[in-house]
Amino acid sequence: MIITLSGVTGVGKSFYKSEIVKNLGVENLVIYTTRPKRENEIAGIDKNFATLEEINKKIENGSLFAAYTMCGETYAYDSKYKNPAINSVTELHYEWISDFKEKAKNVYAIYMVPSNIEIAKEELRKRNLPNDVYLKRLQEIEEHQKRIKEDEKLRNCFDTVFYNEYNKESLQKMLELVKKIMNKN
């Protein structure tokens, strides 16, 4: 089973993904990307960093699938996850969920909502992104919030909505939710 975590920038997708991996023994589904490595990221653990040419070659030979572009960067998934034999977790942009569910088997999609959008914006600010990228991501938060509220078809692509209160109780609730999902599988 693949558990996907989607939501606005700063909602805690990366944090929850790492906690699910650490606490529940779920495999971290490492995505390929052309995006530059962030300061605390580890290549091969957080993301597989590659050039567009490398990703395109892997798509052509069938070793990658479900390629998407966001903010000028390309992201793609290892083909071994089309029908995974083990439980894994990944972050997935909300616009990609419908297509990803068509291409991969046994996907459970969690949409994460921040209890306070200002906390999500503060988390984005802490990334120390170049100003143009920061402003684009900030604008995306607003657009994303509006779209998810207005687009019922998009909301229906998700199996569960999870509210992040940015505290230990929310972490426990997420871990319990994932355990429950895996037990049903």
N, C-alpha and C positions, 0 to 999 in steps of 0.2 A: 504494500500500500504506500502511496505517496500522499503525505499531508502537506498541503500548500498553505502558506501564510501570506495574506494580502492585506493591504491597507495603505494609508497615506505615509509618506516619508515621516520618520520620527515616531511612529506608533509602537515600535519595539519589535519589529519582525526579526531582525538579526539577533537581538537579545533572547527572544523566546526560542528561536531556532536552536541556538547554542545550549540553552537550558534543557530543551527537549532531548537533544543529543546526549548531553552530560547525565541527565537524571533518568532517562528511560531507555538508553541504549539503542535509540533509533539512529539510523545512518544519516549523516549529513549529505544531502544530495548537492554535490558541488557543481555549480553552473559554470559554463564557459562564458567569458565576456571580453570585449575589447576595452571595457572601462578601465581607466588607470587604477592601480592598487591604492587603497587608502592606507594611511599611516599604520594602523594596527592590524591590517589584514595580512594573512599568511597565504601565499600562493599554494594551491593544491588542497588547502583546508577550507578557507573562506570562499574562494573563487579560483577557477583556472583562468589565468590571464593569458590572452592570445591576441594575435593580430587578426584583422578581418580576413586576410588571405588564408591564415591557418584555419579559422573557423569555417570559411567557405569550402576549403578542401575537405575538411572532416564531414561537412554536410553532404558534399558530392559523393564521398565514398561510403556514406551511410552510418558513420560512427557518431554523428550528432543529429538531433531532430529538434523540432519546435523552436526555430530561431525567430527572435523578435528584436525590434529596434526601439530604443527609448533614449531620449535626450542625445541622439546622435551616436549612441553606442549599441553594439550588437550583443545579444545574449542567446545561448543555445544550450540544450540538454544532451547529455550522453545517452545514446540509444539504448543502453542497458536498462534505462528507466522507463522504456515504453510499456513494459509489463513486468514490474519489479517483483522479485521473489522475497525481498525483505522490506521491512518498514523503513521509510526514509522521510525526511522533511526538507522543504525548500521554501524560499521566498519566491513569490510570483506576482508580477505586476497585475493589478486588477483587470486591465483590458485584455490580458492574455488568457484568462481562466477558461473561457468557453472553448477556445481553440485547443488549449492544452488538454482539457478533458476529452476532447475528440481524438487526440493523438496518443495519449497515454491511457493505460488501463488502471483501474482501481485507485482513483484519485479522490481524496476527501479535501474539500476547499473550505478554509476558515477565513472569514473576513474580519479583520481587527479594526475596531473603532476606538479612537482615543477618548478617554473620559473628559479630557480638557485639550482642545485643539492648540492652545497656547503652549502646553508642554511639548507637543509634537513639534511645534515651530522652534522651541528652544533646543530640542534635541537636534534638529537640522542645523541650527546656528553653531552648535558645538563641533560640528564636523569640519569647520574651518575651510569650507569650499571656496573656490574662486568666486568673486562677487557675482559674476554673470550666471554661474551655475546655481549659486545660492538663490538668487532672485527667481530663476526659472523654476527651481524646485519649490520655492515658497508659493509661487503662482499655481503650480501643479496641485499643491495641497488644497487650495481654495477650489480649483476646478474639479478635483477628485471628490471632495466633499459634496459639491453640488450635483455631480453626475450620479453618484451612488444613491443620493436621495431621490433623484428624479427618474432614474432608469430602472424600472421594475424588472425588466428582462435581465439586466446585469446583476441585480441583487439576487435573482433566482438561480444564478450560476453557482452561488455559494451554498454549502451545506449547513454552515453555522455562522452566526455573528458572535464575536467575542469582544467584550468591552474591557479595554486595558485601563485599569485605575492607577497604573504605575506604582504598584506596591507589592509586598510579599503575598498578599491574599490573591491578587490577580495571577501571580506566577503559579500558586498552588492550584487555582481553578483551571489554568491552561494545562498543567500537567495531568490533572484529573480528567479533563476533557480528552486529551490525547490517549490516555490509558483506556478510557471507555471506547473510543473509536477503534483502537487496535484490538480490543477484546471482542468487539462485534465482528471484526474482519475474519 
